[in-house]
């Protein structure tokens, strides 16, 4: 693994406890589309080991979770993220495809 520059380390440190800043800087074109609940939930992830989100279908939970997984993996090393879903189709067809979508939108 290549050594990170001081500037790169500074950016990673600024993102460590601020997933909303991570979103704004990594996906600037999409950052203004975050719902209020997503911003609040992101703040809670920093302060708590577990959070629960109750809501209806199609409100952005999977997109939010995909971005949080990418944020976690980008700011911690080594890292692991445990993920569960009610069905394998929700895990593979929804979450993994959403992870691929947001990862693909990241700058090179």
HUVENWO-V552305 format. One record per pair of residues at least 24 apart in sequence whose C-alpha atoms are under 10 Angstrom apart, sorted by the first residue. I is the first residue (numbers start at 1). J is the second residue. D is the distance in whole Angstrom. If there is no record, write none. Layout:
# HUVENWO-V552305
i/j/d
I/J/D
I/J/D
This chain:
# HUVENWO-V552305
i/j/d
9/75/10
11/75/9
12/71/10
12/74/8
12/75/6
12/76/9
13/75/7
13/76/10
14/75/9
15/71/8
15/72/9
15/74/9
15/75/7
16/46/9
16/71/8
16/72/8
16/74/9
16/75/5
16/76/8
17/42/10
17/43/8
17/45/9
17/46/6
17/47/9
17/71/10
17/72/10
17/75/9
18/42/8
18/43/7
18/45/10
18/46/7
18/71/9
19/43/7
19/45/9
19/46/8
19/67/9
19/68/7
19/70/10
19/71/6
19/72/8
19/75/9
20/67/10
20/68/9
20/71/9
22/67/9
22/68/9
22/70/10
22/71/7
22/74/9
22/75/9
23/67/8
23/68/9
23/70/10
23/71/8
25/106/10
25/107/10
26/71/9
26/102/10
26/105/8
26/106/6
26/107/7
27/67/10
27/102/9
27/103/10
27/105/7
27/106/7
27/107/8
28/106/10
29/105/10
30/105/10
34/60/9
34/63/10
34/64/9
35/59/9
35/60/8
35/64/10
37/61/10
37/64/10
38/63/10
38/64/7
38/65/9
39/64/9
41/68/10
42/67/10
42/68/8
45/72/10
46/72/10
61/95/10
62/90/9
62/91/10
62/94/7
62/95/6
62/96/9
62/97/10
62/98/7
62/99/9
63/94/9
63/95/8
63/97/10
63/98/6
63/99/8
63/101/9
63/102/8
64/98/9
64/99/10
64/102/10
65/95/8
65/98/9
65/99/9
66/94/10
66/95/7
66/96/8
66/97/9
66/98/6
66/99/5
66/100/9
66/101/9
66/102/7
66/103/9
67/98/9
67/99/7
67/101/10
67/102/7
67/103/8
68/99/10
69/99/8
70/99/8
70/100/10
70/102/8
70/103/7
70/106/10
